[in-house]
Amino acid sequence: MITNEQGGITLLNVSAQHLLAQAQLDLKQNTPLRKLALANNVSWLHKLADIIDEALTGVTVMNQELIAGEAGESIPLTLSISAAPLHDASQVQMGPIGVVAVLNDVTANKQIEKLKDEFVSVVSHELRSPLTAIKGYTQHLVRRIERRLRKGQQGSAISAVDLPESYDLRSLSIIQSQADHLERLVNDLLDLSQVQWGKLHLQYSSFYLADVLVESVRSVQASAEQHTIYLDIAVQDTKIVADKMRMSQVIGNILDNAIKYSPQGGQVTVKLEEREGDYFVSITDQGIGISQEYLDHIFERFYRVRNTASRQYSGIGLGLYVTRAIVEEHGGHIWVTNNKGLGCTFSFTVPAAAHSD
């Protein structure tokens, strides 16, 4: 963009024209930017005019950022502005005859920076919480064992106020649970790397999909005693050629979410059907549901539904992203729908036909 000595626009390239057109500005040749900003009540143009005015004093302005968007716009642009004064070589003693300004759209870079900051914040929290629990319970067990050893060496009787061994067992169970959580977190990050680089390789074998569903339900039910999981298998032959471990991961991820977001005493229904040559699996919960505005983003990486009810639950927003990648790598599809009333249903398909490779 080039202006004259009054800050009036004299030349715009196609990109700059597109940018200013987004603000629905009535562009007139040589109209000063300040006047344009006042006439159209566009606040960010005032900031651009400030930069141009500063350059007209003979100062070179570098990498000044401004948000080119009004309040209420869904995706305002973030611009990096650099401006330098223009001089007439034949009149070196005179002031600038105009300004040349470069407007760089750095919106994508800013969004990436924000995503990185959010990722570091969430992962740090997810790592710190289980590590704190593991460290605390481990220190407690060490002190109890040391105390018992000292009493044994001194020949002292075990005090009646000493906690029973069942308390130690509970502490070890918590440590194991938190270690499992850390392992899942690390696995999600490793899976993310494989998906991003297109290296999510599948190990195909022949197995019965119904068996994987039964095993997954049993595994989840053991740690979800306050919930009822209803399994409905409406297919006689569920033999499939796929990656058994990855299929178990898909079902486990969806089941874990269904349990996590369902109230105590709630029911989770798992169904297996065959539709048009595909196995169709659906998992329905009675949880808090997902707002319509979030449904289209639920399978995006690092995406977490932003509502008060979901903030109490842990996670870094990778489980469903990886789940979708696994299903699609098998040639299937996955989606989610809200139910009337409460809860939602996650459904996915995988081809019933054997893998040809």
C-alpha positions as CSV (number, residue, x, y, z in Angstrom):
1,M,0.0,0.0,0.0
2,I,1.3,3.5,-0.9
3,T,0.0,6.8,0.4
4,N,0.7,10.5,-0.4
5,E,2.0,13.0,2.1
6,Q,-1.5,13.5,3.5
7,G,-1.9,9.8,4.2
8,G,-4.3,9.3,1.3
9,I,-4.2,5.9,-0.4
10,T,-2.7,6.2,-3.9
11,L,-1.9,2.5,-4.7
12,L,-3.2,-0.8,-3.4
13,N,-2.3,-4.2,-4.6
14,V,-4.9,-7.0,-4.9
15,S,-4.4,-8.4,-1.3
16,A,-4.7,-5.0,0.3
17,Q,-7.8,-4.2,-1.8
18,H,-9.3,-7.5,-0.5
19,L,-8.5,-6.7,3.1
20,L,-10.0,-3.2,3.0
21,A,-13.0,-4.5,1.0
22,Q,-13.8,-6.8,4.0
23,A,-14.5,-3.7,6.0
24,Q,-16.9,-2.6,3.3
25,L,-15.1,0.7,2.9
26,D,-15.9,3.2,0.3
27,L,-12.4,3.7,-1.1
28,K,-11.7,6.9,-2.9
29,Q,-8.4,7.9,-4.5
30,N,-6.2,10.0,-2.2
31,T,-8.7,10.0,0.7
32,P,-6.7,10.2,3.9
33,L,-6.9,7.0,6.0
34,R,-7.9,9.0,9.1
35,K,-10.8,10.5,7.3
36,L,-11.8,7.1,6.0
37,A,-11.7,5.6,9.5
38,L,-13.9,8.4,10.9
39,A,-16.4,8.2,8.1
40,N,-16.8,4.5,8.4
41,N,-16.4,4.2,12.2
42,V,-13.7,1.5,11.8
43,S,-11.5,1.4,14.9
44,W,-8.7,-0.6,13.5
45,L,-8.2,1.8,10.6
46,H,-7.4,4.5,13.2
47,K,-4.5,2.3,14.4
48,L,-3.4,1.9,10.8
49,A,-3.6,5.7,10.3
50,D,-1.4,6.1,13.4
51,I,1.3,3.9,11.8
52,I,1.1,5.9,8.5
53,D,1.2,9.2,10.3
54,E,4.3,8.1,12.2
55,A,6.0,7.0,9.0
56,L,5.2,10.4,7.5
57,T,7.4,12.0,10.2
58,G,10.3,10.2,8.7
59,V,10.3,7.2,11.0
60,T,10.4,3.6,9.8
61,V,7.9,1.5,11.6
62,M,8.5,-2.3,11.8
63,N,6.2,-5.2,12.6
64,Q,3.4,-3.4,14.4
65,E,0.5,-5.7,15.0
66,L,-3.2,-4.8,14.9
67,I,-6.4,-6.7,14.8
68,A,-8.2,-6.0,11.6
69,G,-11.8,-6.8,12.6
70,E,-14.6,-5.3,14.5
71,A,-16.2,-6.6,17.6
72,G,-18.6,-9.5,16.9
73,E,-16.7,-10.8,13.8
74,S,-16.1,-14.5,13.9
75,I,-12.5,-14.5,12.6
76,P,-10.8,-11.1,12.8
77,L,-7.5,-10.9,11.0
78,T,-4.2,-10.2,12.8
79,L,-1.9,-8.0,10.7
80,S,1.7,-7.2,11.0
81,I,2.3,-3.7,9.6
82,S,5.6,-2.3,8.5
83,A,5.8,1.3,7.0
84,A,8.6,3.4,5.6
85,P,8.7,7.0,4.4
86,L,9.0,7.7,0.7
87,H,11.4,10.6,-0.3
88,D,11.8,12.4,-3.6
89,A,15.5,11.9,-4.6
90,S,15.6,15.3,-6.2
91,Q,14.4,17.0,-3.0
92,V,16.4,15.3,-0.3
93,Q,15.9,18.2,2.1
94,M,12.2,17.9,2.0
95,G,10.0,15.7,4.1
96,P,8.5,12.4,3.0
97,I,6.2,12.6,0.0
98,G,4.3,9.5,1.1
99,V,4.5,6.1,2.8
100,V,4.9,2.6,1.5
101,A,3.3,0.1,3.9
102,V,3.4,-3.7,3.9
103,L,0.4,-5.5,5.5
104,N,1.2,-9.2,6.4
105,D,-1.6,-11.5,7.4
106,V,-0.2,-13.4,10.5
107,T,-3.6,-14.7,11.6
108,A,-2.6,-18.4,11.1
109,N,0.7,-17.9,13.0
110,K,-1.2,-16.3,15.9
111,Q,-3.7,-19.2,16.0
112,I,-0.8,-21.7,16.0
113,E,0.9,-19.8,18.8
114,K,-2.4,-19.8,20.8
115,L,-2.8,-23.5,20.1
116,K,0.7,-24.3,21.3
117,D,0.2,-22.2,24.5
118,E,-3.1,-24.0,25.2
119,F,-1.5,-27.4,24.5
120,V,1.5,-26.7,26.8
121,S,-0.9,-25.5,29.5
122,V,-3.2,-28.5,29.3
123,V,-0.5,-31.1,29.0
124,S,1.4,-29.6,31.9
125,H,-1.7,-29.9,34.0
126,E,-2.5,-33.4,32.9
127,L,1.1,-34.5,33.7
128,R,1.3,-32.7,37.0
129,S,-1.9,-34.1,38.5
130,P,-1.1,-37.8,38.3
131,L,2.5,-37.2,39.1
132,T,1.5,-35.3,42.3
133,A,-0.7,-38.2,43.3
134,I,1.9,-40.8,42.5
135,K,4.6,-38.9,44.5
136,G,2.3,-38.3,47.4
137,Y,1.1,-41.8,47.9
138,T,4.6,-43.3,47.2
139,Q,6.1,-41.1,49.9
140,H,3.3,-42.1,52.3
141,L,4.0,-45.8,51.6
142,V,7.7,-45.4,52.1
143,R,7.2,-43.7,55.5
144,R,4.8,-46.5,56.6
145,I,7.2,-49.2,55.5
146,E,10.2,-47.5,57.2
147,R,8.1,-47.1,60.4
148,R,7.2,-50.8,60.3
149,L,10.9,-51.8,59.8
150,R,12.0,-49.7,62.7
151,K,9.4,-51.2,65.0
152,G,10.4,-54.7,63.8
153,Q,14.0,-54.0,64.6
154,Q,13.1,-52.7,68.0
155,G,10.8,-55.6,68.7
156,S,7.8,-53.2,69.2
157,A,4.3,-54.4,68.8
158,I,2.2,-53.0,66.0
159,S,0.0,-50.2,67.4
160,A,-3.7,-50.6,67.1
161,V,-3.9,-47.1,65.6
162,D,-1.8,-48.2,62.7
163,L,-3.7,-48.2,59.4
164,P,-4.5,-51.6,58.0
165,E,-2.7,-53.1,55.0
166,S,-5.9,-52.6,53.0
167,Y,-5.1,-48.8,53.1
168,D,-1.7,-49.7,51.5
169,L,-3.5,-51.7,48.9
170,R,-5.8,-48.7,48.2
171,S,-2.8,-46.4,47.9
172,L,-1.1,-48.8,45.4
173,S,-4.3,-49.0,43.4
174,I,-4.4,-45.2,43.1
175,I,-0.7,-45.1,42.1
176,Q,-1.5,-47.8,39.4
177,S,-4.5,-45.8,38.2
178,Q,-2.5,-42.6,37.9
179,A,0.3,-44.4,36.1
180,D,-2.2,-45.8,33.7
181,H,-3.5,-42.3,33.0
182,L,0.1,-41.1,32.3
183,E,0.6,-44.1,29.9
184,R,-2.6,-43.2,28.0
185,L,-1.5,-39.6,27.8
186,V,1.9,-40.6,26.4
187,N,0.3,-43.0,24.0
188,D,-2.1,-40.3,22.7
189,L,0.9,-38.0,22.0
190,L,2.7,-40.8,20.2
191,D,-0.4,-41.6,18.2
192,L,-0.7,-37.9,17.3
193,S,2.8,-37.9,15.9
194,Q,2.0,-41.0,13.8
195,V,-1.3,-39.5,12.5
196,Q,0.3,-36.2,11.7
197,W,3.1,-37.8,9.7
198,G,0.8,-40.3,8.0
199,K,2.5,-43.2,9.7
200,L,-0.5,-44.8,11.5
201,H,0.3,-48.3,10.4
202,L,-2.3,-51.0,11.1
203,Q,-1.5,-54.6,12.0
204,Y,-4.3,-56.6,10.4
205,S,-5.5,-60.0,11.7
206,S,-8.7,-62.0,11.7
207,F,-10.9,-61.8,14.8
208,Y,-14.5,-61.4,16.0
209,L,-15.5,-57.8,16.5
210,A,-18.2,-58.9,19.1
211,D,-15.3,-60.4,21.2
212,V,-13.6,-57.0,21.3
213,L,-16.8,-55.3,22.3
214,V,-17.3,-57.8,25.1
215,E,-13.7,-57.4,26.4
216,S,-13.9,-53.6,26.3
217,V,-17.2,-53.5,28.2
218,R,-15.8,-55.9,30.8
219,S,-12.7,-53.8,31.2
220,V,-14.6,-50.5,31.6
221,Q,-17.3,-52.0,33.8
222,A,-14.7,-53.1,36.3
223,S,-13.8,-49.5,37.0
224,A,-17.3,-48.1,36.5
225,E,-19.3,-49.9,39.1
226,Q,-21.8,-47.0,39.5
227,H,-22.9,-47.3,35.8
228,T,-24.8,-49.9,33.9
229,I,-23.4,-50.9,30.5
230,Y,-26.0,-52.7,28.2
231,L,-24.5,-54.6,25.3
232,D,-26.7,-55.5,22.3
233,I,-25.1,-57.6,19.6
234,A,-27.6,-58.1,16.7
235,V,-25.1,-59.9,14.4
236,Q,-24.4,-63.6,14.2
237,D,-21.1,-63.6,12.5
238,T,-18.8,-60.7,13.4
239,K,-15.6,-62.0,11.9
240,I,-13.5,-59.1,10.6
241,V,-9.9,-58.5,9.3
242,A,-8.6,-55.4,11.0
243,D,-6.2,-54.2,13.7
244,K,-7.5,-55.7,16.8
245,M,-5.6,-53.5,19.2
246,R,-6.6,-50.3,17.4
247,M,-10.3,-51.5,17.3
248,S,-10.1,-52.0,21.1
249,Q,-8.6,-48.5,21.4
250,V,-11.5,-47.0,19.4
251,I,-14.2,-48.7,21.5
252,G,-12.3,-48.1,24.7
253,N,-11.9,-44.3,24.0
254,I,-15.6,-43.9,23.3
255,L,-16.7,-46.0,26.2
256,D,-14.4,-44.1,28.6
257,N,-16.0,-40.8,27.4
258,A,-19.5,-42.2,27.8
259,I,-18.7,-43.3,31.4
260,K,-16.9,-40.1,32.2
261,Y,-19.7,-37.8,31.2
262,S,-22.6,-39.9,32.5
263,P,-24.0,-39.4,35.9
264,Q,-23.6,-42.1,38.6
265,G,-26.3,-44.7,38.0
266,G,-26.6,-43.8,34.4
267,Q,-26.8,-46.4,31.6
268,V,-24.5,-46.7,28.6
269,T,-25.8,-48.7,25.7
270,V,-23.5,-50.4,23.2
271,K,-24.9,-51.9,20.0
272,L,-23.4,-53.9,17.1
273,E,-25.3,-54.3,13.9
274,E,-24.6,-55.0,10.2
275,R,-25.7,-52.4,7.7
276,E,-25.1,-52.5,3.9
277,G,-21.8,-54.5,4.2
278,D,-20.5,-52.6,7.2
279,Y,-20.4,-53.3,10.9
280,F,-22.2,-50.5,12.7
281,V,-21.2,-49.8,16.3
282,S,-23.1,-47.2,18.4
283,I,-22.4,-46.2,22.0
284,T,-25.1,-44.1,23.7
285,D,-24.7,-42.4,27.1
286,Q,-27.0,-40.4,29.4
287,G,-24.5,-37.7,30.0
288,I,-24.4,-33.9,29.6
289,G,-24.6,-34.0,25.8
290,I,-22.8,-31.8,23.4
291,S,-24.0,-28.4,22.2
292,Q,-24.8,-28.2,18.5
293,E,-22.0,-25.6,18.0
294,Y,-19.4,-28.1,19.2
295,L,-20.5,-31.1,17.2
296,D,-18.6,-30.2,14.1
297,H,-15.3,-29.8,16.0
298,I,-15.5,-32.7,18.4
299,F,-13.0,-34.8,16.4
300,E,-10.4,-32.0,15.9
301,R,-7.1,-32.4,17.6
302,F,-6.7,-30.7,21.0
303,Y,-10.4,-29.7,20.9
304,R,-12.2,-29.8,24.2
305,V,-15.8,-28.7,24.7
306,R,-15.8,-25.4,26.5
307,N,-18.6,-25.5,29.0
308,T,-18.8,-25.5,32.8
309,A,-19.9,-29.1,33.1
310,S,-17.0,-30.5,31.1
311,R,-14.2,-28.5,32.9
312,Q,-14.1,-31.0,35.8
313,Y,-13.0,-33.8,33.5
314,S,-9.4,-34.4,32.4
315,G,-8.1,-34.8,28.9
316,I,-6.0,-33.0,26.3
317,G,-8.4,-33.4,23.4
318,L,-6.6,-36.1,21.5
319,G,-8.6,-39.2,22.2
320,L,-11.4,-38.6,19.6
321,Y,-9.0,-37.1,17.1
322,V,-6.9,-40.3,17.1
323,T,-10.1,-42.4,17.2
324,R,-11.3,-40.9,14.0
325,A,-8.0,-41.4,12.4
326,I,-8.0,-45.1,13.3
327,V,-11.6,-45.6,12.0
328,E,-10.9,-43.8,8.7
329,E,-7.7,-45.7,8.2
330,H,-9.8,-48.9,8.3
331,G,-12.1,-47.4,5.6
332,G,-14.9,-46.5,8.0
333,H,-16.6,-43.4,9.3
334,I,-17.4,-42.0,12.7
335,W,-19.8,-39.3,13.8
336,V,-21.7,-38.1,16.9
337,T,-25.4,-37.1,17.4
338,N,-27.2,-35.5,20.2
339,N,-30.2,-37.3,21.7
340,K,-33.4,-35.7,22.6
341,G,-33.3,-35.1,26.3
342,L,-29.9,-36.2,27.6
343,G,-26.7,-37.6,26.3
344,C,-25.3,-38.3,22.9
345,T,-24.5,-41.3,20.6
346,F,-21.1,-41.9,19.0
347,S,-21.4,-44.2,16.0
348,F,-18.8,-45.7,13.7
349,T,-18.6,-48.1,10.8
350,V,-15.9,-50.5,9.7
351,P,-16.2,-52.6,6.5
352,A,-17.2,-56.2,7.2
353,A,-15.3,-57.4,4.1
354,A,-11.8,-58.8,4.6
355,H,-8.8,-56.4,4.1
356,S,-7.4,-57.1,0.7
357,D,-3.7,-56.3,1.3
